[in-house]
Amino acid sequence: MTLTWTPGGLALEFSGTSPRDDAPVGLSGLALGAGPSAVRDHPLVDLFTAGEQHGRTSQAFVLSAVGQRLRYVDHTAQAGILRIRQRDAATGLEVVSEFRVREGADAVQWSHTVRNGGERAVTVTAVSSLVIELADRDEVTALWAESEWLAENRWHEQALAEALPELGLVDHGQDGRGRFARSSHGSWSTGEHLPVGVLAREGGPSLAWQIETSAGWSWELGQTQSSVVLTASGPGDLEHQFAERLEPGAEFHSVPAGLAIAAGGRDDAFAALTRYRRALRVLRPIDEALPVIYNDYMNTLDGQPSTPALLPLIASAAEAGAEYFCIDAGWFADATDYWSSIGVWEEAPSRFAGGLAEVVDAIRAHGMRPGLWLEPEIVGVDSPASRSLPDDAFFQRFGERVIEAQRYHLDLRHPAARAHLDEAVDRLVHEFGISYFKLDYNINPGVGTDRASAGAGAGLLGHTRALREWLLAAQERHPEVLFENCASGAMRMDYALLSVAHLQSTSDQQDFRLYPAIAAAAPAGVLPEQAANWAYPASSMTVAETAFALLGGLAGRMMLSGFLSDLRPEQRELVHEAVAVQKRWRRRMVSAVPLWPLGLPGWDDEVIALALRSDDGHPDGAETLLIVWSRGQARRIALPGLAAASVTGAFPAASDAWSVTRDGDDLVIDVPAGCTGRAFTLHSTPESRG
């Protein structure tokens, strides 16, 4: 029997939805309206336990013994939510699969609740978040991203036929046993790869997915006799030492995953994923402001703030047009090397002769709102908090506290750990009127904690879920405060946290020549309005290099830094101009989707282009912000499909070195040599203003 569900513009079909069907429930159709299905019939969920792994041997997380025995029980449907319940008669395990669709997004969020309806305990070692089988694999390109400190968001594209070689499976009459896989390791969810991928086909349908967790995750592509199966999962035993013991009546909630569908190719798939990410966010009135932020760290104070160092920066940041000023790391400790003493979050008297309040008052006196850096989950081994908090408030392995780089890791499942952070945030807001917190995360303590957990990976998952709930509660108490998500740059850039955090640091990269590849690729992994890109001009730069360095800030949310007062007059004028462009564009940014007319940037590409297209019904018509960076030889480039009716130079407004013409639907730009760049505004109608 087939169940059809048509929420919004989507059409989903499920097989095996009758108690008489002797097969697991499968997703047999997924389409945009009356368009072609992107999938073929495949069981909805795979579930592994300590006692039973695969029903048929494989390297992949497919064909689990329990998953193959699941049978339909019932289903319920309401506005935007479908729930299908299945049961395994042998173990008594029940799985309720939830499919949720949000307004404005051609995407489905998958999740599963596993309940032990049997009479004995069962230890779950892996649960898939989503499993689909492609309708066919012809002319499909797979996209995935590597990431590491200072080199985030490095995307790769490969034909599916190359990633998964022809195996002659039909001759064997069996599905494949291998996989093309990416996964996380430890507590940096994006420290090596992003939990995001795309299967693109020119002319569509294309699919994009993301796994929404700050703990362990994996996704993989495996071959069937006729197509390819995508499995996306949260933590598992093999990669993440995950185990969840379910006593009779107990439940486990899987990690959610989002699956977006698009009628076109790569850029359309990312556009669909972008709209889905917006639909996920928990928005508050404070999100509407989208302020320009100055942070004193990058290429400036480098974690050594003091009253004499900060006061001139505050004045120059305000003069440049910044609306928030964030005092970064170091404000809380007298020592230059403060990591082992971190965790109490009280001002360091030696850094602030008149107290931190004097500096905060100066920020307000210059018309800006004050911010502070925190690393909430970390306590140094020499910190008083390491002695005042109980052992159970920290990550543990085999009965011992975990130490990573002279730091302990708080376990926010414990009430004492949460109370410690609540006291710090509430005190700083009430005492100093802090309006912005940069929440950093600079260690990776490994697979997690086995305290109160059957496996360390389950402890990490529990902690990260508690972290998200703590952040939500902090925002409820302080709705006027903005919270930035940071982890040595973007080492924990996932939509478990980004659905509730306001901004995401995209990198710690200090070389302005390397940043364009990061900034231009960032919208594939994070919303443009959340992508906090550094813009750090320096007096040593040429005018062209200054513009080049500022353009990254226009590719997302501008995070100003640098000794602005040391800049030459022509450089300061460029800073003012870039800030003005950001403030004009930010209202459009919240509806913009990314395009890469030259392809997703390679790390060493000499020319990089990012377009942000906003088709939001604005009275001035559709508008696209196009940013082009050059870091090589002069050349002529053609940007397909961007020949707008009106093209104006947005930043720098005056630049004789750049020439723009049209060739049919292509925008043709003569790009000058060297480290230089320019932003253009493209309008759909000639009468729109530039």
C-alpha positions in Angstrom: 0.0 0.0 0.0 1.2 3.5 -0.8 0.8 6.6 1.3 1.0 10.0 -0.5 1.8 13.2 1.5 1.9 16.6 -0.3 3.0 19.4 2.1 3.6 22.7 0.5 5.2 22.3 -2.9 6.5 18.8 -2.2 5.1 15.4 -3.0 6.3 12.3 -1.0 5.2 8.7 -1.4 5.8 5.9 1.0 5.5 2.2 0.3 4.7 -0.6 2.8 2.2 1.5 4.7 -0.3 -1.3 5.5 -0.1 -3.9 8.3 -0.5 -6.5 5.5 2.8 -5.4 3.8 5.6 -7.7 4.6 8.4 -5.1 4.1 9.7 -2.1 5.9 8.2 1.3 5.1 10.1 2.9 2.3 10.4 6.4 0.7 9.3 5.6 -2.8 8.9 9.1 -4.2 10.2 12.6 -3.6 9.4 15.4 -6.1 8.7 19.1 -6.5 5.0 19.1 -7.2 4.3 17.1 -10.4 8.0 17.0 -11.3 10.0 13.7 -11.6 10.9 11.8 -8.4 14.5 12.2 -7.2 14.3 8.8 -5.4 13.3 5.2 -5.7 11.9 2.9 -3.1 14.2 2.2 -0.1 13.5 1.5 3.6 13.3 4.7 5.7 15.6 3.8 8.6 18.5 1.6 9.6 19.0 0.7 13.2 22.0 -1.1 14.7 22.3 -2.6 18.2 25.0 -4.2 20.2 23.5 -7.6 19.6 22.6 -7.3 15.9 24.5 -5.4 13.2 23.9 -6.0 9.5 21.4 -8.4 8.0 23.9 -8.6 5.1 27.6 -7.8 5.5 28.6 -4.4 4.4 31.0 -1.5 5.2 28.1 0.9 5.0 25.3 1.7 7.5 22.6 0.0 5.4 20.7 -3.3 5.5 20.7 -3.5 9.3 19.1 -6.6 10.7 16.6 -4.7 12.8 15.8 -2.2 10.0 14.9 -5.0 7.7 12.5 -6.4 10.2 10.6 -3.2 10.9 6.9 -3.3 9.8 4.3 -0.6 9.6 2.0 0.0 12.6 0.3 3.4 12.0 0.8 7.0 11.0 -0.5 10.5 11.8 -0.4 13.6 9.7 -0.9 17.2 10.6 0.1 20.6 9.3 3.6 20.1 8.0 4.4 17.0 10.0 4.0 13.3 9.2 4.8 10.6 11.6 5.1 6.9 10.7 5.4 4.2 13.4 7.1 0.8 12.7 7.9 -2.1 15.0 10.4 -5.0 15.1 8.6 -8.0 16.6 11.8 -9.8 17.5 13.2 -7.1 19.8 10.1 -5.0 20.5 11.9 -1.9 19.3 9.5 0.8 17.8 10.6 3.5 15.5 8.6 6.7 14.9 9.9 8.5 11.8 9.0 12.2 11.7 9.0 14.2 8.5 8.7 18.0 9.0 8.3 20.6 6.3 8.6 24.3 7.1 7.1 27.2 5.2 9.2 28.7 2.4 11.5 25.7 2.0 11.4 22.8 -0.5 13.0 20.5 2.1 12.1 17.9 4.6 13.7 17.5 8.1 14.0 13.8 9.0 14.3 12.4 12.5 13.5 9.2 14.3 12.5 8.2 17.9 13.5 4.7 18.9 11.5 3.3 21.8 12.2 0.0 23.6 8.8 -1.7 23.7 10.3 -5.0 24.6 10.9 -6.7 27.9 14.7 -6.5 28.1 17.2 -3.7 27.7 18.7 -3.1 24.2 21.8 -1.1 23.5 21.5 1.0 20.3 24.8 1.6 18.5 23.7 3.6 15.4 20.5 5.1 14.0 20.3 6.6 10.5 18.9 10.1 10.2 17.9 9.8 6.6 18.3 7.1 4.0 17.3 7.5 0.3 18.1 5.8 -2.9 18.5 7.9 -6.1 16.0 7.4 -8.9 19.1 6.9 -11.1 22.8 7.8 -10.9 23.4 9.0 -14.5 25.1 12.4 -14.9 25.1 13.1 -11.1 27.8 15.1 -9.5 28.7 14.7 -5.8 29.8 17.7 -3.8 31.4 17.7 -0.4 33.6 20.0 1.7 36.8 19.6 3.7 37.6 22.0 6.5 40.4 22.6 8.9 41.7 25.5 11.0 42.6 28.4 8.7 41.3 26.5 5.6 37.6 26.1 6.1 34.9 25.3 3.5 37.0 23.8 0.7 34.5 22.3 -1.6 35.1 19.4 -4.1 33.0 18.2 -7.0 33.3 14.8 -8.5 31.2 12.8 -10.9 29.4 10.1 -9.1 30.7 7.6 -11.6 34.2 8.4 -10.5 33.5 8.4 -6.7 31.7 5.0 -7.0 33.3 2.8 -9.7 31.3 0.4 -11.7 31.4 -3.0 -9.9 29.4 -5.3 -12.0 26.9 -5.8 -9.2 24.2 -7.1 -11.6 26.3 -10.1 -12.4 26.5 -10.9 -8.7 22.9 -10.2 -8.0 23.9 -8.3 -4.9 24.3 -4.7 -3.7 27.7 -3.3 -3.1 29.6 -3.5 0.2 31.8 -0.4 0.1 31.0 3.3 0.5 32.2 6.8 -0.2 32.0 8.3 3.2 32.7 11.5 5.2 32.5 11.8 9.0 33.5 13.9 12.0 36.0 13.0 14.7 35.8 14.2 18.2 33.9 17.3 19.4 34.7 19.6 16.5 31.8 18.8 14.3 33.3 20.5 11.3 37.0 20.2 12.1 37.7 18.0 9.1 34.6 17.9 6.9 31.2 19.6 6.8 28.0 17.6 7.6 26.7 18.8 4.3 26.6 17.4 0.8 24.9 17.8 -2.6 24.0 15.4 -5.4 23.6 17.7 -8.4 22.3 17.1 -11.9 22.1 19.9 -14.5 18.4 20.3 -15.2 17.5 18.5 -11.9 16.3 17.1 -9.8 19.2 17.8 -7.4 19.4 17.0 -3.7 21.2 18.7 -0.8 21.4 17.6 2.8 22.8 18.6 6.2 23.2 16.7 9.5 22.1 18.9 12.4 24.3 18.0 15.3 27.3 19.3 17.2 28.4 15.8 18.1 29.4 12.9 15.9 28.0 12.4 12.4 28.7 10.6 9.1 27.2 10.4 5.7 28.0 7.9 2.9 27.1 6.9 -0.6 26.8 3.2 -1.3 25.9 1.3 -4.5 23.0 -0.9 -5.1 22.6 -3.0 -8.3 20.8 -0.2 -10.0 21.6 3.1 -8.2 23.1 4.8 -5.2 22.0 5.0 -1.6 22.7 8.1 0.6 22.8 7.5 4.3 23.2 10.4 6.8 23.6 9.6 10.5 24.4 11.0 13.8 27.1 9.3 16.0 27.7 5.6 15.6 29.8 3.0 17.4 32.4 2.6 14.7 33.4 6.2 14.2 32.3 7.8 17.4 32.1 5.2 20.2 28.4 5.8 20.5 26.1 3.5 22.5 22.7 4.2 24.1 21.3 1.6 26.5 17.5 1.6 26.4 15.7 0.0 29.2 12.1 -1.2 28.6 10.0 1.9 27.9 13.0 4.2 27.3 13.5 6.3 24.2 16.3 7.7 22.0 15.9 10.6 19.6 18.1 10.5 16.6 20.0 13.4 15.2 17.8 15.4 12.7 18.9 15.8 9.1 17.5 18.1 6.4 17.0 17.1 2.8 16.3 19.8 0.2 15.3 19.2 -3.4 15.7 21.5 -6.4 14.5 21.5 -10.0 17.9 22.7 -11.3 21.6 21.9 -10.7 24.3 22.8 -8.1 23.4 26.4 -7.4 19.7 25.6 -7.2 20.4 22.9 -4.7 22.4 25.2 -2.5 19.6 27.8 -2.8 17.0 25.3 -1.6 19.3 24.4 1.3 19.7 28.1 2.1 16.0 28.6 2.3 15.7 25.5 4.5 18.3 26.9 6.9 16.4 30.1 7.2 13.2 28.2 8.0 15.1 26.4 10.8 16.2 29.5 12.7 14.8 30.6 16.0 14.6 34.3 15.3 14.2 37.1 17.8 13.7 40.9 17.3 17.4 41.4 18.0 18.2 39.5 14.8 16.6 42.2 12.6 19.4 44.8 13.3 22.2 42.9 11.5 24.9 45.2 13.1 28.4 45.9 11.9 30.7 44.5 14.6 34.3 45.5 15.4 36.4 42.8 17.2 39.8 43.7 18.6 41.5 40.3 18.0 42.4 39.6 14.4 45.7 41.1 13.3 45.2 43.7 16.1 45.5 42.9 19.9 45.7 39.1 19.4 44.1 38.4 22.8 46.0 41.0 24.8 43.5 43.8 25.5 44.0 46.6 28.0 42.6 50.1 28.6 45.4 52.0 26.8 45.2 49.6 23.8 41.4 49.5 23.6 40.5 53.2 23.9 41.9 54.3 20.5 40.4 51.3 18.8 37.0 52.1 20.2 37.2 55.7 18.8 38.3 54.5 15.4 35.8 51.7 15.2 32.9 54.1 16.0 34.2 56.6 13.4 34.2 53.8 10.8 30.6 53.1 11.5 30.8 50.0 13.7 27.7 49.4 15.8 29.1 46.8 18.3 32.5 46.5 19.8 33.6 43.1 21.0 36.6 42.8 23.5 38.1 39.5 22.5 40.1 36.9 24.6 42.4 37.9 27.4 40.2 40.4 29.3 39.7 37.9 32.2 43.4 37.1 33.1 46.5 38.9 34.1 48.8 36.4 32.5 49.8 36.6 28.8 49.3 32.8 28.5 45.9 32.5 30.2 44.6 29.1 29.0 45.3 27.1 32.1 43.5 29.7 34.3 40.4 30.3 32.2 36.9 29.7 33.5 36.0 32.2 36.2 35.1 35.1 33.9 36.1 38.0 36.1 38.0 41.1 34.8 41.8 41.2 35.1 42.6 44.3 37.2 46.1 44.6 35.7 44.6 45.1 32.2 42.1 47.7 33.2 43.3 50.4 35.6 39.9 52.0 35.8 38.1 48.6 35.7 36.4 47.0 32.7 33.5 49.3 33.3 35.6 52.3 32.1 36.2 50.6 28.8 32.6 49.4 28.4 31.4 53.0 29.2 33.7 54.3 26.5 32.2 51.9 24.0 28.7 53.2 24.8 29.9 56.8 24.8 30.9 56.3 21.2 27.4 55.0 20.3 28.3 51.3 20.2 27.1 48.3 22.2 29.7 46.3 24.2 30.6 42.7 23.7 32.9 40.1 25.4 34.6 36.9 24.4 33.8 33.7 26.4 34.7 30.1 26.1 31.8 28.7 28.1 32.6 25.0 28.0 36.2 25.3 29.1 37.8 25.5 32.6 41.6 25.7 32.9 43.4 23.2 35.2 44.6 26.1 37.4 41.2 27.9 37.5 39.4 28.2 40.9 36.4 26.8 39.0 38.2 23.5 38.4 38.3 23.0 42.2 34.8 24.5 43.1 32.9 22.4 40.6 32.3 18.6 41.2 34.1 16.0 39.1 30.8 15.0 37.6 30.4 18.5 36.1 33.4 17.7 33.7 34.0 15.3 30.8 35.5 12.0 32.1 36.9 8.9 30.6 37.3 5.7 32.6 36.8 7.7 35.9 39.3 10.5 35.2 38.7 14.0 34.1 39.7 14.6 30.5 42.5 17.2 30.1 43.2 18.7 26.7 45.9 21.4 26.4 45.8 22.2 30.1 42.0 22.6 30.1 39.0 20.6 31.4 35.7 20.4 29.5 32.4 21.1 31.3 29.6 18.6 30.9 26.4 20.7 30.5 24.2 17.7 31.3 25.2 18.4 35.0 23.2 21.2 36.8 26.4 22.6 38.5 28.0 23.2 35.1 25.0 25.0 33.7 24.6 27.1 36.9 28.3 28.1 36.6 27.7 29.4 33.1 24.3 31.0 33.9 26.0 32.9 36.8 28.8 34.2 34.5 26.5 35.4 31.7 23.9 36.9 34.0 26.5 38.8 36.0 28.3 40.2 32.9 25.0 41.3 31.4 23.7 42.9 34.6 27.0 44.4 35.8 28.4 45.7 32.5 25.4 45.7 30.2 27.0 43.3 27.8 25.0 43.1 24.5 27.2 40.6 22.6 29.0 37.4 23.5 31.5 35.7 21.2 31.3 32.1 22.3 34.5 30.3 21.4 35.5 26.6 21.6 39.3 26.0 21.1 39.8 22.4 22.2 38.8 19.0 20.8 38.8 16.7 23.9 38.1 13.5 21.8 35.1 11.3 21.4 33.3 12.6 24.5 32.5 11.5 28.0 31.5 8.1 29.3 30.2 9.5 32.6 26.5 8.5 32.8 26.7 7.1 29.3 27.0 3.7 27.7 29.4 5.2 25.2 31.5 8.3 25.1 29.9 9.4 21.9 26.5 9.3 23.6 27.9 11.5 26.3 29.1 14.0 23.8 25.7 14.1 22.1 24.0 14.6 25.4 26.4 17.5 26.2 25.9 19.2 22.9 22.1 19.0 23.2 22.4 20.5 26.6 24.6 23.3 25.2 21.9 24.2 22.7 19.3 24.2 25.4 21.6 26.4 27.6 22.0 28.9 24.8 18.2 29.0 24.1 17.6 29.6 27.9 20.3 32.4 28.0 18.5 34.1 25.0 15.2 33.8 26.8 16.6 35.6 29.8 18.5 38.1 27.7 16.6 38.7 24.4 18.6 41.9 23.8 21.9 40.0 23.6 23.6 38.6 20.4 25.5 35.4 20.6 28.2 34.5 18.0 29.2 30.8 17.5 32.9 30.3 17.1 35.3 27.4 17.5 38.8 28.3 16.5 37.0 29.9 13.6 34.5 27.4 12.1 35.4 24.1 13.7 31.9 23.7 15.0 29.7 25.2 12.2 26.6 23.1 12.3 22.8 23.8 12.3 22.2 22.3 15.7 23.9 25.5 17.1 23.3 27.8 14.1 19.5 27.3 14.3 19.8 29.3 17.6 23.0 31.3 17.4 23.0 34.7 15.6 26.4 34.6 13.8 29.1 32.1 12.9 32.8 32.9 12.7 34.0 31.6 9.3 37.7 31.4 10.0 40.8 32.4 12.1 42.7 33.0 8.9 45.0 36.1 9.3 46.3 36.3 5.7 44.0 38.6 3.7 45.2 36.9 0.5 43.9 33.5 1.6 40.5 34.7 3.0 38.6 35.1 -0.3 38.4 31.3 -0.9 36.9 30.9 2.6 34.5 33.9 2.4 33.3 33.0 -1.1 32.6 29.4 -0.2 31.1 30.1 3.3 27.4 30.5 2.0 27.5 26.8 1.0 27.8 25.9 4.7 26.1 28.8 6.5 23.6 31.5 5.8 25.1 34.8 4.4 23.5 36.8 7.2 25.2 34.5 9.8 28.6 34.3 8.1 30.9 36.6 10.1 33.8 37.3 7.8 36.8 39.3 8.9 37.6 42.6 7.3 41.0 43.7 8.6 42.6 46.5 6.6 46.2 47.4 7.6 48.4 50.5 6.9 50.9 48.3 5.1 48.4 47.5 2.4 48.0 49.3 -0.9 44.7 50.9 -1.7 43.8 47.9 -3.9 44.8 45.4 -1.2 42.7 47.4 1.3 39.6 47.0 -0.9 40.5 43.3 -1.4 40.6 42.7 2.4 37.3 44.6 3.0 35.4 42.6 0.3 35.2 39.5 2.5 33.1 41.5 5.0 30.6 42.2 2.2 30.3 38.5 1.3 28.5 38.0 4.6 28.3 39.8 7.9 31.2 42.3 8.3 33.5 41.6 11.3 35.8 44.7 11.3 39.3 44.5 12.9 42.7 46.2 12.5 44.3 49.4 13.7 41.9 51.6 11.8 43.4 54.8 13.2 46.7 54.0 11.5 45.2 53.8 8.0 46.0 56.5 5.4 43.1 58.8 4.5 42.3 57.0 1.3 42.2 53.7 3.2 39.9 55.1 5.9 37.6 56.3 3.1 37.4 52.8 1.7 36.5 51.4 5.2 33.6 54.0 5.4 32.5 53.1 2.0 32.5 49.3 2.7 30.6 49.8 5.9 28.0 51.9 4.1 27.6 49.2 1.4 27.1 46.6 4.1 24.4 48.6 5.9 22.6 49.2 2.6 22.8 45.6 1.5 22.1 43.8 4.8 18.3 44.2 4.4 18.5 42.3 1.2 21.0 39.8 2.5 18.4 38.0 4.6 16.6 36.8 1.5 19.7 36.2 -0.7 20.8 32.9 -2.1 24.4 32.2 -3.3 25.6 31.6 -6.8 29.1 30.7 -7.9 29.4 31.8 -11.6 33.0 30.5 -11.8 32.3 27.4 -9.7 32.9 26.9 -6.0 36.3 28.4 -5.3 39.5 26.4 -5.3 42.0 27.2 -2.5 44.6 28.5 -5.1 42.2 30.0 -7.7 43.5 33.3 -9.0 40.0 34.6 -9.7 37.1 33.9 -7.3 33.5 35.1 -7.7 30.5 34.9 -5.4 27.0 36.3 -6.3 24.3 36.8 -3.7 20.9 37.1 -5.4 18.0 38.6 -3.6 14.6 38.1 -5.2 12.5 39.3 -2.3 9.8 41.4 -3.9 11.6 44.6 -3.1 10.0 47.7 -4.9 13.3 48.4 -6.6 13.2 44.9 -8.1 15.6 42.0 -7.8 19.2 42.7 -6.9 22.4 40.7 -6.9 25.6 41.6 -5.1 28.5 40.2 -7.2 32.0 40.1 -5.6 35.1 39.3 -7.6 38.6 38.8 -6.2 41.7 38.7 -8.3 45.0 37.4 -6.9 46.9 36.7 -10.1 47.4 37.9 -13.7 45.1 40.2 -15.6 42.5 38.4 -17.5 39.0 38.5 -19.0 36.3 36.4 -17.4 32.8 35.5 -18.5 30.1 35.0 -15.8 27.2 33.0 -17.2 23.7 34.2 -16.7 24.6 37.4 -14.9 24.1 39.9 -17.7 21.6 42.1 -15.8 19.8 45.1 -17.2 21.7 47.4 -14.9 25.3 46.9 -13.5 27.0 49.4 -11.2 30.2 49.3 -9.2 29.2 48.9 -5.6 32.6 48.9 -3.9 35.0 50.6 -4.5 32.6 53.0 -6.2 35.4 54.5 -8.3 37.7 52.0 -10.1 39.0 52.7 -13.6 40.9 49.4 -13.7 37.7 47.3 -14.1 35.8 47.1 -17.3 32.4 45.4 -17.6 30.5 44.5 -20.8 27.9 41.9 -21.9 28.0 39.0 -24.3 24.5 37.6 -24.6 23.6 36.3 -21.1 27.1 36.5 -19.9 28.6 39.3 -17.9 32.2 39.9 -19.1 34.7 41.5 -16.8 38.3 42.6 -17.5 40.0 41.7 -14.2 43.2 43.6 -13.4 46.3 41.9 -12.0 47.4 41.6 -8.4 45.5 41.4 -5.1 42.5 43.5 -6.1 38.8 43.0 -6.1 35.4 44.7 -6.7 31.8 44.3 -5.8 29.0 45.1 -8.3 25.3 45.6 -7.9 23.2 43.9 -10.6 19.6 44.9 -11.1 16.9 43.2 -13.1 15.4 46.4 -14.3 17.1 49.5 -15.8 15.2 51.9 -13.6 16.4 50.4 -10.4 18.8 52.5 -8.6 22.4 51.4 -8.0 
